Amino acid sequence: MRIINIREQVEYKDKAIKYIPSKWASKENLRLYEDCITHSLKANSDLPVWYLLENKGESICYAGLITNNFISRMDLWTFNCFN
């Protein structure tokens, strides 16, 4: 098994974005996740950061550490894991 940090291994960005709708996002909100992941690659802080877990080359889980849960409460921090 491998934990892939998308920020450190940018070549996995598209694979990670494609994995989300199969487990979590809908067509309506997929762009939200795509935008968040893409912009996180150039963040000046440790968060947000996104991970892809692979087993034998197959994506089995996706996780994001973000500073909010796509809500207006910026004082809340969350961890999301989709599998």
Secondary structure, DSSP 8 states (H G I E B T S, - for coil): -EEEETTT-GGGHHHHHHHHHHHT--TTTHHHHHHHHHHHTT-SSS-SEEEEEEETTEEEEEEEEESSSSSS-TT--EEEEE-
